[in-house]
């Protein structure tokens, strides 16, 4: 990938979907839904570190800026979707970037979803109280 190209990638976690556009000649800044990363995640350091993890893992990724659009799910799954999208965009930079992100486990999509509610039960696994008499 040349320095003038824009890279796009999509990341998913639970019901959250994140789309990222990676632009070259940046400073490693991440904006989520047109807000800085810290402002979007309301100062929660855990979600900021989760989202930034692929950029920290691969040093050359700090020369790009990332514009992320995310929707669906809760704030934790949105952070996971942002991490997955950024990791996919960074992996597109070359073989070395792919090795680093793959080894760290950022390219693996977390397939865990909420189990569906079954009929005749109040929740997915919870049963109504049984009465013998």
N, C-alpha and C positions, 0 to 999 in steps of 0.2 A: 504494500500500500504506500503510495507516495504522500508527501507532506501536504499536498494541496487537496487531497480527497477528504470527503466527509464520510464517516462511517456511521451506519445506523444499526441498532440491535434491539431486540426485545427480550425482556426477562419476565418470568412469572413466579408467583409464590401464592399458594392457596387461591384466592379469587382476585388477587392484585395483578395488574399488568403494567409494566414499565417499558417505555420506549425511550431510547437514548440516541442523541445525535452528538457525535464526537468531532470537534473541530480542532485542527492543528494550530500550532503557534500560540498556545495558551499557557496558563500557569497552574493547571490542575484544578481549576475552580469547577465546582459542581452546583448547578442550579436545578431545583426540583419544582416543577409547576411555577416557573418564573420567580422563585424565591431562593435565596441562598440556603444551602444545606442545613445550617444551624437554625435558621428561622423556620424552615419547613418542619423539622423534627422537634421544634419547640425547645431547643437546647438540650435534649436528651442525648447524652454522649454515646450511649450504647448503640442507638440507631445510626448515629453519624459514623461511628467506627465501622459498623456493619456495612454501610453503604460505600465507604471509602476504601474498604479492604483490598479490592483488586488494584487500585491505583497505588496503594502503599506497597503491595507485593511486587509490582513491576515498575521499577524506577523510571523507565522511558515513557510511561503513561502519564507522568506529571507534566509533559510538554503539550498536553491537549486539554481543552475545556469540554465539559460535559453538560448538555442541556437535556434534562430528563422530564418526561411527562408520565405521571403515574396516576392510576385511578383504581377503585375497587378495594375491598378488604379493609383491614385495620392498619394501624400505623406500623406494627411489627412486620406484617406481611408485605407492606409497601417497602419497608427497608430491605427486606430479602429480595423483592422483585427488582429494586434499584441495583442491588449488588450483582444479581444475575445478569441484568442488562449491561452494566458497565463491564463485567467480566467478559461477556461475549464480544463486546466492541473492542476491548483490549486484546483479546485473543486473535482478532482479525489483523492485528499489526504484524504478525509473523510467527514463525515456529517457536522461537524462544519465549515470546509472550504467552503463547498457547501452553507451552510446557509448564511455565510458572503458575498460571491460573488454574490449570488442570490439576497439578500436584497439590495446590492449596485447597482444591475441592470447590472452587467458585463456579465452575462450568456445569456442575451437576444440578439438575433441576430438582428441587425438593417436591416430591410428588404427593406428600401427605395432604389430604383434604378432609373436610368435616364429613363425618359419616351421615348418611341420609336418615331421616326419621322414618320409622316403619309404621304401618297402619296398626291400630289396636294398642299402641304404646304412646306414652306422653313424650318420649324423646327417642333417640336412636337405640339405646340399650336399656334404658329405665323402663320397668314394667309398672303397671298399676298395682296397687296393694292387693295382695291375695287374702281373701277371707274364706276360711273353711266352713263357717256357719253363718 
